[in-house]
Amino acid sequence: MLFFNVPFETDYDKRVALLLNHHIGLWDVYHLFERRGSLDTSIKTAELNDFSEILDTANIQLIITNGKKAYEEVLENQLFPDITIMPCISTSGAANGYMKKRRQQWYEALEMVR
């Protein structure tokens, strides 16, 4: 599936360039956290990132959350009260059983960025 009329890219630097060219930023909701394994449900303690500087300097119009846990943290902590939040199924391998639905959600979310 193509996003922004470009094929999927595996080269990291090219991925970053693609994001920059389309004014898309990536930022983790957590500054640090402790968990066993790779599942978000295993997070024991966490410290959220401080988004105040980004929010003060960037014209952010849409937040797309990667997975249920990120979406819940954003809502629970009111991280972006004046910005549209769109939840998408996690890109984690743990959600591969929802590949078709996940792909559709991300496609719709990225279409909103255009």
Buried (B, 14 or more C-beta within 10 A) or exposed (E): EEBEEEEEEEEEEEEEEBEEEEEEEEEEBBEEBEBEEEEBEEBEEBEBBEBEEEBEEEEBEBBBBBBBBBBBBBBEEEBBEEEEBBBBBBEBEBBEEEEEEBEBBBEEBBEEBE
